[in-house]
Amino acid sequence: MAKDKKKKPAEKAKKEGKKLSALYEISGDSITRKNKTCPKCGPGMFMGKHKDRVVCGSCQYVEYTKKEE
């Protein structure tokens, strides 16, 4: 009888996420947010920037950007 050979799953490359410090800019005594906030969820929920759109990860609200020609 032949033994069943089990294949090991391919190892995935681990991606580093954005650091929380990358979402804010500190200048003197003021803190400014770099990303846009979600109009549905309110302040505190940042929208992710993509190539052609801006998306909220919580409520899936999407704003598409116009192509510049």
N, C-alpha and C positions, 0 to 999 in steps of 0.2 A: 504494500500500500504506500502511496505517495503522501508525503507530509504536506500540509497546507502551509505555504509560505506567505506570511503576512508582510505587506509592504508598509514601511513607515511613511507617515504623511510628510510632505515636503515642508521644510521649515520656512516660515514666513519672515520677511524682513520687518523688524520692529521699527515703526515710525514714531518720531517724537512729536508730540502735540505742541501747540502754542503755549508759552508760559503766560501766566496771568499778568505779569509785569509788561508784556508786549501790548496789552490792551489799553494801557494808561500812559500818559506823558506827564512827568512832574517837572514843573518850571517854577522855581522859587516857592511861594506859598500856595500856588494853585495846582490843581490836578485836572487835566483834560482827558476826556475819553476819545480814543482814536476811532473806534467803530461806531456805527449808527445803532441807536437803540430801537427796539421793536415798538411800533405804535399801538399794537394790541396788548402786549404784555406789560408795557410800561418801562420805566427806567430800571436798570439793573439787568435786563436781558439784552445781550448784544446780538447783533445780526452778523452772520458770517459772510465775508466777501468772497465771491467766486468770480469767474471770468466774465460772465454775462448777466449776473444777478446778485442780489443780496437776500439772504434767507435767514429766518428765525428758526433756531433749532428746537424751540419749545412748541410753538403753535404752527409751524410750517408756513408762516406768512412769507410771500415772495414779492420782491420788487425787481423788475427787469430793467436793465440799463440799455439806453439807446446806443446803436452803433454810430460812431463818428466817422464820416467819410471825407 
